[in-house]
Structure formats: C-alpha cells, structure tokens
Amino acid sequence: MMENSFRFYRNLACSYFPCHKVENEEEFNCLFCYCPLYFLEECGGNYEDKYGIKDCSKCLIPHRPNGYDHINKKITEYNDEKIRKRFNR
C-alpha cells in the first residue's frame, strides 16, 4: 500500500483524464476533481475572472503532488479567520 495514499488518487477510467494538459500524467492527482477552494476569493490558484465567474481551467494546484497540502492549508486558514472574527481574537 502506498504511504499517504489518502493524498493521491488517479482515475484512469475517467473519460476526461487528464482534464488538463500536463507534462507528467504519473503525478496527476484526481483526488480534488472539483476544487474545494473554488468559492474562496483568495484561493492561491491561477484563475481568471470572466464576468464575475472564476475560470479555473488553467489552474493545476489541485492536481499537483503538493495540492493536498495547499488545499488543506487554505481551508484551515479560512476557518481560523472565521473563528477569529466571530470571537474577536
């Protein structure tokens, strides 16, 4: 069993695989097929604003080897900020 296998999943059976043009398909991670950071204004990704709608088609953060850590860090920061604001810390 792969160490830290919960951080990586590649769906070779997906008809869209890979959904982005990449150099190395072996490192393409499908775990976050839909990015959980989409609704964060400051997600840290490479997106374009198209008439008020985020176009993330050029962003590879969720699909890179360190994407899992980036996403979890951003979610933690977002939650910490909400707690700080709510309790004035």
MOPAC internal coordinates of N, CA, C and O (Angstrom, degrees):
PM7 1SCF
backbone

  N    0.0000 0     0.00 0     0.00 0    0    0    0
  C    1.4601 1     0.00 0     0.00 0    1    0    0
  C    1.5339 1   109.36 1     0.00 0    2    1    0
  O    1.2310 1   120.78 1   -41.04 1    3    2    1
  N    1.2833 1   116.11 1   138.96 1    3    2    1
  C    1.4577 1   122.76 1  -178.62 1    5    3    2
  C    1.5295 1   111.04 1   -70.90 1    6    5    3
  O    1.2310 1   120.60 1   -47.41 1    7    6    5
  N    1.3420 1   116.47 1   132.59 1    7    6    5
  C    1.4546 1   120.31 1   175.85 1    9    7    6
  C    1.5245 1   109.14 1   -64.53 1   10    9    7
  O    1.2310 1   120.56 1   -42.22 1   11   10    9
  N    1.3194 1   116.53 1   137.78 1   11   10    9
  C    1.4689 1   122.41 1  -178.67 1   13   11   10
  C    1.5262 1   111.97 1    59.16 1   14   13   11
  O    1.2310 1   119.91 1  -145.46 1   15   14   13
  N    1.3053 1   117.77 1    34.54 1   15   14   13
  C    1.4641 1   121.10 1  -177.13 1   17   15   14
  C    1.5323 1   112.68 1   -63.72 1   18   17   15
  O    1.2310 1   120.06 1   162.22 1   19   18   17
  N    1.3254 1   117.48 1   -17.78 1   19   18   17
  C    1.4594 1   120.14 1   178.20 1   21   19   18
  C    1.5270 1   111.37 1   -69.91 1   22   21   19
  O    1.2310 1   120.13 1   167.57 1   23   22   21
  N    1.3310 1   117.35 1   -12.43 1   23   22   21
  C    1.4589 1   122.28 1  -178.70 1   25   23   22
  C    1.5289 1   112.77 1   -91.94 1   26   25   23
  O    1.2310 1   120.09 1   171.23 1   27   26   25
  N    1.3157 1   117.44 1    -8.77 1   27   26   25
  C    1.4516 1   119.46 1  -171.71 1   29   27   26
  C    1.5212 1   111.28 1  -143.26 1   30   29   27
  O    1.2310 1   121.09 1   -44.98 1   31   30   29
  N    1.3286 1   115.52 1   135.02 1   31   30   29
  C    1.4645 1   121.74 1   176.46 1   33   31   30
  C    1.5235 1   107.82 1  -150.83 1   34   33   31
  O    1.2310 1   120.61 1   -50.49 1   35   34   33
  N    1.2938 1   116.43 1   129.51 1   35   34   33
  C    1.4640 1   120.26 1   177.53 1   37   35   34
  C    1.5237 1   108.00 1  -120.90 1   38   37   35
  O    1.2310 1   120.78 1   -58.74 1   39   38   37
  N    1.3289 1   116.11 1   121.26 1   39   38   37
  C    1.4607 1   121.73 1  -177.77 1   41   39   38
  C    1.5279 1   110.02 1  -100.36 1   42   41   39
  O    1.2310 1   120.91 1   -91.76 1   43   42   41
  N    1.2938 1   115.86 1    88.24 1   43   42   41
  C    1.4614 1   120.80 1  -179.27 1   45   43   42
  C    1.5229 1   112.70 1   -69.52 1   46   45   43
  O    1.2310 1   120.32 1   161.48 1   47   46   45
  N    1.3224 1   116.99 1   -18.52 1   47   46   45
  C    1.4646 1   121.05 1   179.63 1   49   47   46
  C    1.5326 1   112.52 1   -81.81 1   50   49   47
  O    1.2310 1   120.53 1   169.46 1   51   50   49
  N    1.3164 1   116.59 1   -10.54 1   51   50   49
  C    1.4664 1   120.28 1  -179.20 1   53   51   50
  C    1.5289 1   110.01 1   -66.99 1   54   53   51
  O    1.2310 1   120.28 1   -47.08 1   55   54   53
  N    1.3117 1   117.07 1   132.92 1   55   54   53
  C    1.4646 1   120.66 1  -179.29 1   57   55   54
  C    1.5213 1   112.20 1   -69.18 1   58   57   55
  O    1.2310 1   119.98 1   167.80 1   59   58   57
  N    1.3337 1   117.64 1   -12.20 1   59   58   57
  C    1.4674 1   121.71 1   179.07 1   61   59   58
  C    1.5301 1   112.97 1  -101.60 1   62   61   59
  O    1.2310 1   120.18 1   179.10 1   63   62   61
  N    1.3290 1   117.27 1    -0.90 1   63   62   61
  C    1.4747 1   120.02 1  -176.18 1   65   63   62
  C    1.5109 1   111.44 1   -71.33 1   66   65   63
  O    1.2310 1   120.33 1   -47.95 1   67   66   65
  N    1.3306 1   116.98 1   132.05 1   67   66   65
  C    1.4627 1   126.42 1   -16.98 1   69   67   66
  C    1.5211 1   109.24 1   -79.39 1   70   69   67
  O    1.2310 1   120.40 1   -35.42 1   71   70   69
  N    1.2968 1   116.83 1   144.58 1   71   70   69
  C    1.4659 1   121.28 1  -176.45 1   73   71   70
  C    1.5248 1   112.41 1   -79.40 1   74   73   71
  O    1.2310 1   120.19 1   170.38 1   75   74   73
  N    1.3179 1   117.25 1    -9.62 1   75   74   73
  C    1.4632 1   123.21 1   176.27 1   77   75   74
  C    1.5188 1   107.66 1  -129.07 1   78   77   75
  O    1.2310 1   120.54 1   -29.16 1   79   78   77
  N    1.3064 1   116.57 1   150.84 1   79   78   77
  C    1.4578 1   120.86 1   175.86 1   81   79   78
  C    1.5291 1   108.17 1   -74.86 1   82   81   79
  O    1.2310 1   120.65 1   -58.65 1   83   82   81
  N    1.3123 1   116.36 1   121.35 1   83   82   81
  C    1.4606 1   122.15 1  -178.20 1   85   83   82
  C    1.5235 1   109.89 1  -133.78 1   86   85   83
  O    1.2310 1   121.32 1   -22.00 1   87   86   85
  N    1.3310 1   115.07 1   158.00 1   87   86   85
  C    1.4539 1   120.29 1   178.61 1   89   87   86
  C    1.5213 1   111.84 1   -77.64 1   90   89   87
  O    1.2310 1   120.26 1   141.58 1   91   90   89
  N    1.3280 1   117.11 1   -38.42 1   91   90   89
  C    1.4611 1   121.33 1  -174.60 1   93   91   90
  C    1.5215 1   110.51 1  -126.22 1   94   93   91
  O    1.2310 1   120.30 1   -77.85 1   95   94   93
  N    1.3146 1   117.04 1   102.15 1   95   94   93
  C    1.4678 1   121.24 1  -179.66 1   97   95   94
  C    1.5222 1   112.06 1   -68.37 1   98   97   95
  O    1.2310 1   119.77 1   159.33 1   99   98   97
  N    1.3278 1   118.05 1   -20.67 1   99   98   97
  C    1.4627 1   121.63 1   179.66 1  101   99   98
  C    1.5373 1   111.51 1   -65.28 1  102  101   99
  O    1.2310 1   120.16 1   152.30 1  103  102  101
  N    1.3231 1   117.31 1   -27.70 1  103  102  101
  C    1.4579 1   121.75 1  -179.10 1  105  103  102
  C    1.5286 1   112.60 1   -99.38 1  106  105  103
  O    1.2310 1   120.14 1  -175.18 1  107  106  105
  N    1.3173 1   117.33 1     4.82 1  107  106  105
  C    1.4699 1   121.39 1  -177.95 1  109  107  106
  C    1.5236 1   109.34 1   -76.58 1  110  109  107
  O    1.2310 1   120.55 1   -59.71 1  111  110  109
  N    1.3261 1   116.55 1   120.29 1  111  110  109
  C    1.4506 1   122.45 1  -176.28 1  113  111  110
  C    1.5272 1   110.35 1  -103.13 1  114  113  111
  O    1.2310 1   120.67 1   -56.36 1  115  114  113
  N    1.3074 1   116.32 1   123.64 1  115  114  113
  C    1.4629 1   122.15 1   179.88 1  117  115  114
  C    1.5352 1   112.54 1   -96.72 1  118  117  115
  O    1.2310 1   120.12 1  -177.05 1  119  118  117
  N    1.3242 1   117.38 1     2.95 1  119  118  117
  C    1.4631 1   121.20 1  -175.40 1  121  119  118
  C    1.5257 1   111.55 1   -53.05 1  122  121  119
  O    1.2310 1   120.52 1   132.76 1  123  122  121
  N    1.3276 1   116.62 1   -47.24 1  123  122  121
  C    1.4631 1   120.94 1   177.93 1  125  123  122
  C    1.5162 1   108.75 1  -104.01 1  126  125  123
  O    1.2310 1   120.71 1  -111.26 1  127  126  125
  N    1.3085 1   116.26 1    68.74 1  127  126  125
  C    1.4600 1   121.64 1   179.27 1  129  127  126
  C    1.5263 1   109.32 1   -56.18 1  130  129  127
  O    1.2310 1   120.79 1   137.75 1  131  130  129
  N    1.3012 1   116.09 1   -42.25 1  131  130  129
  C    1.4618 1   122.00 1   174.43 1  133  131  130
  C    1.5165 1   106.21 1  -111.70 1  134  133  131
  O    1.2310 1   119.74 1   -60.32 1  135  134  133
  N    1.2973 1   118.09 1   119.68 1  135  134  133
  C    1.4619 1   122.41 1  -172.78 1  137  135  134
  C    1.5224 1   111.65 1   -68.03 1  138  137  135
  O    1.2310 1   120.04 1   -56.18 1  139  138  137
  N    1.3380 1   117.53 1   123.82 1  139  138  137
  C    1.4604 1   120.26 1   178.13 1  141  139  138
  C    1.5289 1   113.40 1   -70.04 1  142  141  139
  O    1.2310 1   120.01 1   172.00 1  143  142  141
  N    1.3361 1   117.59 1    -8.00 1  143  142  141
  C    1.4621 1   120.78 1   179.55 1  145  143  142
  C    1.5252 1   112.90 1   -94.13 1  146  145  143
  O    1.2310 1   119.91 1  -175.79 1  147  146  145
  N    1.3050 1   117.77 1     4.21 1  147  146  145
  C    1.4569 1   121.51 1  -175.98 1  149  147  146
  C    1.5323 1   112.37 1   -52.39 1  150  149  147
  O    1.2310 1   120.15 1   139.86 1  151  150  149
  N    1.3110 1   117.32 1   -40.14 1  151  150  149
  C    1.4643 1   120.45 1  -174.88 1  153  151  150
  C    1.5283 1   113.54 1   -85.96 1  154  153  151
  O    1.2310 1   119.76 1   178.98 1  155  154  153
  N    1.3344 1   118.06 1    -1.02 1  155  154  153
  C    1.4588 1   120.37 1   175.08 1  157  155  154
  C    1.5211 1   109.29 1   -86.32 1  158  157  155
  O    1.2310 1   120.85 1   -49.36 1  159  158  157
  N    1.3239 1   115.97 1   130.64 1  159  158  157
  C    1.4537 1   119.60 1   179.69 1  161  159  158
  C    1.5289 1   110.76 1   -64.21 1  162  161  159
  O    1.2310 1   120.71 1   138.31 1  163  162  161
  N    1.3275 1   116.25 1   -41.69 1  163  162  161
  C    1.4588 1   121.47 1   179.10 1  165  163  162
  C    1.5291 1   109.34 1  -106.97 1  166  165  163
  O    1.2310 1   120.46 1  -102.97 1  167  166  165
  N    1.3016 1   116.72 1    77.03 1  167  166  165
  C    1.4543 1   121.51 1  -176.89 1  169  167  166
  C    1.5241 1   112.53 1   -86.44 1  170  169  167
  O    1.2310 1   120.66 1   161.83 1  171  170  169
  N    1.3276 1   116.35 1   -18.17 1  171  170  169
  C    1.4592 1   119.92 1  -178.29 1  173  171  170
  C    1.5139 1   113.31 1    87.00 1  174  173  171
  O    1.2310 1   120.53 1  -176.16 1  175  174  173
  N    1.3093 1   116.59 1     3.84 1  175  174  173
  C    1.4580 1   120.99 1  -177.49 1  177  175  174
  C    1.5126 1   113.79 1   -95.05 1  178  177  175
  O    1.2310 1   121.60 1    -5.83 1  179  178  177
  N    1.2958 1   114.54 1   174.17 1  179  178  177
  C    1.4607 1   123.12 1   179.54 1  181  179  178
  C    1.5271 1   108.07 1   -96.85 1  182  181  179
  O    1.2310 1   120.68 1   -94.06 1  183  182  181
  N    1.3200 1   116.30 1    85.94 1  183  182  181
  C    1.4650 1   119.93 1  -179.15 1  185  183  182
  C    1.5154 1   110.09 1  -121.16 1  186  185  183
  O    1.2310 1   121.25 1   -17.69 1  187  186  185
  N    1.3058 1   115.21 1   162.31 1  187  186  185
  C    1.4558 1   121.83 1   175.63 1  189  187  186
  C    1.5209 1   107.83 1  -118.38 1  190  189  187
  O    1.2310 1   121.02 1   -37.49 1  191  190  189
  N    1.3209 1   115.66 1   142.51 1  191  190  189
  C    1.4561 1   120.79 1   175.61 1  193  191  190
  C    1.5252 1   107.74 1   -89.58 1  194  193  191
  O    1.2310 1   121.07 1   -62.47 1  195  194  193
  N    1.3046 1   115.56 1   117.53 1  195  194  193
  C    1.4627 1   120.81 1   178.84 1  197  195  194
  C    1.5191 1   108.59 1  -118.10 1  198  197  195
  O    1.2310 1   121.80 1   -84.20 1  199  198  197
  N    1.3331 1   114.15 1    95.80 1  199  198  197
  C    1.4567 1   121.61 1   179.29 1  201  199  198
  C    1.5260 1   112.09 1    58.49 1  202  201  199
  O    1.2310 1   120.87 1  -139.11 1  203  202  201
  N    1.3347 1   115.93 1    40.89 1  203  202  201
  C    1.4558 1   121.12 1   178.06 1  205  203  202
  C    1.5131 1   114.93 1    85.36 1  206  205  203
  O    1.2310 1   120.16 1  -174.95 1  207  206  205
  N    1.3078 1   117.30 1     5.05 1  207  206  205
  C    1.4677 1   121.87 1   179.74 1  209  207  206
  C    1.5215 1   108.18 1  -119.04 1  210  209  207
  O    1.2310 1   121.07 1   -47.16 1  211  210  209
  N    1.3356 1   115.57 1   132.84 1  211  210  209
  C    1.4588 1   119.92 1   179.62 1  213  211  210
  C    1.5219 1   110.07 1   -72.93 1  214  213  211
  O    1.2310 1   121.04 1   -50.11 1  215  214  213
  N    1.3227 1   115.61 1   129.89 1  215  214  213
  C    1.4618 1   122.18 1   172.39 1  217  215  214
  C    1.5259 1   106.05 1  -109.48 1  218  217  215
  O    1.2310 1   120.61 1   -74.03 1  219  218  217
  N    1.3062 1   116.44 1   105.97 1  219  218  217
  C    1.4624 1   122.84 1  -174.85 1  221  219  218
  C    1.5258 1   112.06 1  -100.90 1  222  221  219
  O    1.2310 1   120.03 1  -165.31 1  223  222  221
  N    1.3097 1   117.55 1    14.69 1  223  222  221
  C    1.4563 1   120.55 1  -173.88 1  225  223  222
  C    1.5295 1   113.49 1   -64.16 1  226  225  223
  O    1.2310 1   119.88 1   160.80 1  227  226  225
  N    1.3362 1   117.84 1   -19.20 1  227  226  225
  C    1.4684 1   120.67 1   178.21 1  229  227  226
  C    1.5271 1   112.64 1   -96.97 1  230  229  227
  O    1.2310 1   120.08 1  -179.92 1  231  230  229
  N    1.2999 1   117.44 1     0.08 1  231  230  229
  C    1.4627 1   121.40 1  -177.53 1  233  231  230
  C    1.5245 1   110.80 1   -92.18 1  234  233  231
  O    1.2310 1   120.78 1   -49.21 1  235  234  233
  N    1.3116 1   116.11 1   130.79 1  235  234  233
  C    1.4618 1   121.42 1   179.66 1  237  235  234
  C    1.5259 1   113.02 1  -113.90 1  238  237  235
  O    1.2310 1   119.69 1  -175.51 1  239  238  237
  N    1.3207 1   118.20 1     4.49 1  239  238  237
  C    1.4632 1   120.11 1  -176.65 1  241  239  238
  C    1.5290 1   112.92 1   -51.44 1  242  241  239
  O    1.2310 1   118.70 1   131.65 1  243  242  241
  N    1.3281 1   120.09 1   -48.35 1  243  242  241
  C    1.4699 1   118.62 1  -178.52 1  245  243  242
  C    1.5251 1   113.72 1   -64.27 1  246  245  243
  O    1.2310 1   120.37 1   158.81 1  247  246  245
  N    1.3149 1   116.90 1   -21.19 1  247  246  245
  C    1.4660 1   120.86 1  -173.79 1  249  247  246
  C    1.5249 1   113.70 1   -99.96 1  250  249  247
  O    1.2310 1   120.18 1   176.54 1  251  250  249
  N    1.3244 1   117.26 1    -3.46 1  251  250  249
  C    1.4646 1   121.08 1  -179.55 1  253  251  250
  C    1.5261 1   110.10 1   -88.24 1  254  253  251
  O    1.2310 1   120.35 1   -19.56 1  255  254  253
  N    1.3348 1   116.94 1   160.44 1  255  254  253
  C    1.4645 1   120.14 1  -179.34 1  257  255  254
  C    1.5298 1   114.27 1   -55.47 1  258  257  255
  O    1.2310 1   119.21 1   145.15 1  259  258  257
  N    1.3219 1   119.12 1   -34.85 1  259  258  257
  C    1.4714 1   120.81 1  -179.82 1  261  259  258
  C    1.5341 1   112.58 1   -93.32 1  262  261  259
  O    1.2310 1   119.96 1  -172.43 1  263  262  261
  N    1.3052 1   117.69 1     7.57 1  263  262  261
  C    1.4676 1   121.85 1  -178.54 1  265  263  262
  C    1.5161 1   113.55 1   -61.35 1  266  265  263
  O    1.2310 1   120.32 1   141.54 1  267  266  265
  N    1.3216 1   116.99 1   -38.46 1  267  266  265
  C    1.4602 1   121.36 1   179.39 1  269  267  266
  C    1.5266 1   110.25 1   -57.85 1  270  269  267
  O    1.2310 1   120.71 1   132.39 1  271  270  269
  N    1.3318 1   116.25 1   -47.61 1  271  270  269
  C    1.4630 1   120.73 1  -179.46 1  273  271  270
  C    1.5261 1   111.58 1   -65.87 1  274  273  271
  O    1.2310 1   120.26 1   138.49 1  275  274  273
  N    1.3253 1   117.12 1   -41.51 1  275  274  273
  C    1.4644 1   121.08 1   179.19 1  277  275  274
  C    1.5261 1   110.87 1   -60.46 1  278  277  275
  O    1.2310 1   120.45 1   132.80 1  279  278  277
  N    1.3085 1   116.74 1   -47.20 1  279  278  277
  C    1.4642 1   121.42 1  -177.72 1  281  279  278
  C    1.5227 1   111.12 1   -64.54 1  282  281  279
  O    1.2310 1   120.31 1   134.68 1  283  282  281
  N    1.3223 1   117.01 1   -45.32 1  283  282  281
  C    1.4615 1   119.27 1   179.51 1  285  283  282
  C    1.5238 1   111.85 1   -65.65 1  286  285  283
  O    1.2310 1   119.77 1   144.20 1  287  286  285
  N    1.3207 1   118.05 1   -35.80 1  287  286  285
  C    1.4630 1   121.36 1   177.27 1  289  287  286
  C    1.5275 1   110.53 1   -64.15 1  290  289  287
  O    1.2310 1   120.19 1   134.79 1  291  290  289
  N    1.3253 1   117.24 1   -45.21 1  291  290  289
  C    1.4657 1   121.32 1  -179.67 1  293  291  290
  C    1.5326 1   111.42 1   -64.14 1  294  293  291
  O    1.2310 1   120.10 1   139.07 1  295  294  293
  N    1.3192 1   117.41 1   -40.93 1  295  294  293
  C    1.4667 1   120.93 1   178.82 1  297  295  294
  C    1.5271 1   110.04 1   -64.82 1  298  297  295
  O    1.2310 1   120.28 1   137.80 1  299  298  297
  N    1.3269 1   117.07 1   -42.20 1  299  298  297
  C    1.4621 1   121.19 1   178.07 1  301  299  298
  C    1.5268 1   110.92 1   -62.92 1  302  301  299
  O    1.2310 1   120.13 1   135.20 1  303  302  301
  N    1.3287 1   117.35 1   -44.80 1  303  302  301
  C    1.4691 1   121.25 1   178.20 1  305  303  302
  C    1.5268 1   111.06 1   -60.63 1  306  305  303
  O    1.2310 1   120.58 1   137.06 1  307  306  305
  N    1.3289 1   116.49 1   -42.94 1  307  306  305
  C    1.4631 1   121.30 1   179.43 1  309  307  306
  C    1.5304 1   110.40 1   -61.88 1  310  309  307
  O    1.2310 1   120.41 1   133.18 1  311  310  309
  N    1.3228 1   116.81 1   -46.82 1  311  310  309
  C    1.4647 1   120.58 1  -179.67 1  313  311  310
  C    1.5263 1   111.61 1   -66.32 1  314  313  311
  O    1.2310 1   120.08 1   139.44 1  315  314  313
  N    1.3281 1   117.46 1   -40.56 1  315  314  313
  C    1.4639 1   120.48 1   177.64 1  317  315  314
  C    1.5300 1   111.13 1   -61.05 1  318  317  315
  O    1.2310 1   120.48 1   139.82 1  319  318  317
  N    1.3244 1   116.69 1   -40.18 1  319  318  317
  C    1.4633 1   121.32 1   179.15 1  321  319  318
  C    1.5352 1   110.84 1   -65.60 1  322  321  319
  O    1.2310 1   120.34 1   139.48 1  323  322  321
  N    1.3225 1   116.96 1   -40.52 1  323  322  321
  C    1.4715 1   120.11 1   177.76 1  325  323  322
  C    1.5242 1   110.89 1   -62.80 1  326  325  323
  O    1.2310 1   120.73 1   137.54 1  327  326  325
  N    1.3208 1   116.21 1   -42.46 1  327  326  325
  C    1.4695 1   120.59 1   179.30 1  329  327  326
  C    1.5279 1   109.86 1   -65.08 1  330  329  327
  O    1.2310 1   120.62 1   135.56 1  331  330  329
  N    1.3386 1   116.42 1   -44.44 1  331  330  329
  C    1.4637 1   120.72 1  -179.73 1  333  331  330
  C    1.5287 1   110.91 1   -59.27 1  334  333  331
  O    1.2310 1   120.38 1   135.13 1  335  334  333
  N    1.3305 1   116.88 1   -44.87 1  335  334  333
  C    1.4576 1   120.51 1   179.69 1  337  335  334
  C    1.5216 1   112.06 1   -66.14 1  338  337  335
  O    1.2310 1   121.10 1   139.33 1  339  338  337
  N    1.3026 1   115.51 1   -40.67 1  339  338  337
  C    1.4686 1   119.00 1  -177.46 1  341  339  338
  C    1.5233 1   112.48 1   -67.23 1  342  341  339
  O    1.2310 1   120.92 1   141.55 1  343  342  341
  N    1.3197 1   115.84 1   -38.45 1  343  342  341
  C    1.4651 1   120.04 1  -176.35 1  345  343  342
  C    1.5189 1   112.50 1  -106.48 1  346  345  343
  O    1.2310 1   120.33 1  -168.40 1  347  346  345
  N    1.3446 1   116.97 1    11.60 1  347  346  345
  C    1.4642 1   122.58 1   177.55 1  349  347  346
  C    1.5180 1   112.55 1    50.60 1  350  349  347
  O    1.2310 1   120.62 1  -130.81 1  351  350  349
  N    1.3181 1   116.43 1    49.19 1  351  350  349
  C    1.4755 1   120.37 1  -179.99 1  353  351  350
  C    1.4838 1   110.71 1   -97.33 1  354  353  351
  O    1.2310 1   120.10 1   180.00 1  355  354  353

